[in-house]
């Protein structure tokens, strides 16, 4: 299937591959707990809500001053939680919603491991990305601004366009590097172990994978004045779009420009072979010859087997439920 590692490895493989994620998640947990326990619950909650990543303005309790500068700033643990909490909640909610609406009969039970890897990806990458968020939002580097009137509407639109261009370019080339043999086997194969793909796999990455791909979001605000709402909206929409991209329905809506669910599922079909590597668009894939619009035959077979397995599990669940109901009725009648 075009890959050098086994597809769909189970819990043991997930645990073995995530050694670095285990270490980073432990750092995240220890650092966060230390920060939380250093304050009363009310103080910790207030500090967390002041974090710009959670919608706060960061202007109180050691945070940003009115001019956007801070000598000390908010504690680093607030940025770790401010980054991890939205990612875990949005990914989890999207997974549950998709499962309830249209993926229940498409996804075998064994892929519940995605819930674990989602949380690990966010918690494990937080220690690497939180210092960058803190530095950017507290203006220790870069040009992030908070007042809409600090710069013109033209610059606002330009920074938004640059965010799209730069992050798309960054994602393509880092993603292409992840499909080289060593990086694929030791890092990116975690994401591709969910094959065929489904919504729960959208954020199921190795922590180092998440960190490397996410670094592109820091490039534009580091070089060009960028409103914080522009950056936040871009990150939020990117996360939502990623969930839609991984839907097991393989829906095609991209019109040959956007990287839709069908094209991204084909990317998963090809394993290590670099196909359909773009994030939001397939522009770089078209330019560099890595676009593949056709579903391979083996993927159709795997998809059919996957659905049959999911349907079989649902029938078994229904039979077991009916058996329990009959037992309960019999017990009630004989009581």
BATI-27902 format. One record per residue (C-alpha): residue in one letter; x, y, z. Coordinates in steps of 0.2 Angstrom, whole numbers, plus 5000, padded with zeros to 4 digits. Last residue first. Layout:
% BATI-27902
aXYZ
...
% end
This chain:
% BATI-27902
x479949405199
x479649295184
x479049435173
x480449555178
x481849425176
x481149385158
x481049565154
x482849595160
x483449445150
x482549505134
x483349675136
x485149605138
x484849495123
x484249645113
x485849745118
x486949605113
x486149585096
x486249775093
x488049775098
x488449625087
x487549715072
x488549875075
x490149765075
x489649695059
x489249865051
x491049925057
x491849775049
x490949785033
x491349975032
x493249935034
x493149795022
x492349915009
x493650045013
x495049925011
x494449864994
x494150044988
x495950084994
x496749944985
x495950014969
x496850184971
x495650334972
x496050454958
x496450644961
x498350634964
x499250794965
x501150774968
x501650854952
x502551014959
x501351154953
x499751054956
x500350994973
x500751174978
x499051234973
x498151084982
x497351204995
x496951205013
x498451095019
x499351025004
x500150855003
x499050774990
x500350634986
x502050594994
x502150404995
x502250355013
x500450305014
x499550314998
x497850285005
x498050435017
x498350555003
x496850484994
x495850525010
x496550705008
x495950714990
x494150654995
x494050755010
x494450925001
x496151004998
x495451154989
x495751204971
x495151064960
x493351104963
x493651074982
x492050994987
x492350804986
x491650705001
x492650555006
x491350495019
x492650455031
x492850635036
x494750685037
x494550845027
x493050905038
x494150895054
x495550985045
x494351125040
x493851155058
x495651165064
x496151285050
x494651395054
x495251405072
x497051445067
x496551575054
x495251655066
x496651665080
x497951745068
x496751875061
x496051905079
x497851945085
x498052075072
x499652055061
x501052175059
x502252085047
x503851985052
x503451875067
x501551885064
x501951805047
x503051665053
x502151605068
x500851505059
x502151405050
x502751335067
x501151225068
x501751085056
x503351055066
x502451065083
x501050945077
x502350815070
x503350825086
x501850785096
x501450625085
x499750655077
x497950615079
x497250785076
x496150745061
x496150555065
x494450575074
x493650635058
x494050475048
x495450405038
x495650235029
x496950215037
x497250285054
x499050225055
x499350375044
x499450495059
x500650395069
x501650365053
x502150545054
x503550525067
x504750375067
x504250295050
x503850445041
x505350545047
x506550405042
x505750365025
x505350545018
x503550585020
x503750705034
x504850805023
x503350825011
x502350885026
x503651015031
x503651075013
x501751085011
x501351155028
x502651295026
x501951345009
x500151335015
x500651435031
x501551565020
x500151595008
x498651595020
x499551705033
x500051815019
x498251845014
x497751885031
x499252005033
x498752095017
x496952105023
x497452185040
x498752295031
x497352365019
x496252395034
x497552515041
x498552485057
x498352535075
x496552555074
x496152365076
x496952375093
x497752205098
x499452195088
x500652055084
x502252125077
x503651995081
x504651965097
x504451995115
x502752065110
x501751975124
x500751885112
x502251825102
x503351785116
x502051685125
x501451595110
x503251545106
x503551485124
x501851385122
x502351295106
x503651165113
x502851135130
x501151125121
x501650985108
x501350845120
x499750905127
x498950935110
x499650775102
x499250675118
x497450735118
x497150685100
x498150515102
x496950465116
x495350505107
x496050425091
x496250255101
x494350245098
x494950175081
x494649995088
x492750025087
x492650015068
x492250175059
x490950185045
x489250145053
x489550275066
x490250405054
x488750505049
x487850605062
x488450535079
x490250495074
x490350665065
x489750755081
x490850655093
x492450685082
x492050875080
x491750885099
x493450795102
x494350905090
x493651065097
x493951015115
x495650955113
x496251095102
x495351225113
x496151155129
x497951135122
x498451305117
x497751405132
x498351265143
x500151285138
x499851475137
x499251475155
x500751365160
x501951505154
x501351625167
x500651785161
x501851925157
x503451985166
x504052145158
x502452165148
x502052265132
x500452285124
x500352465127
x498852435139
x499952325150
x500052135146
x499952005160
x500552015178
x498752005185
x497852105172
x498052155153
x498051985145
x496552025134
x495751865136
x494951765122
x495651595127
x497351615117
x497351795124
x497651725142
x496651825155
x495451675157
x496951575163
x497451705176
x495751715183
x495551525184
x497251515193
x496851655205
x495151575210
x495851405212
x497251475223
x498951495216
x500551395216
x499551235213
x499051285196
x500851325190
x501551165197
x500151065189
x500451145172
x502351115173
x502050935178
x500750895166
x501650985151
x503250895156
x502350725156
x501550765140
x503250805132
x504050635139
x502550535133
x502550625116
x504350575114
x503950395117
x502450405106
x502850265094
x502750125107
x501150175114
x500250195097
x501050025092
x500349945107
x498650025105
x498449955087
x499349965071
x498250025057
x499550025043
x501149935045
x502750035041
x503650065024
x502150125015
x501550124997
x500050005000
% end
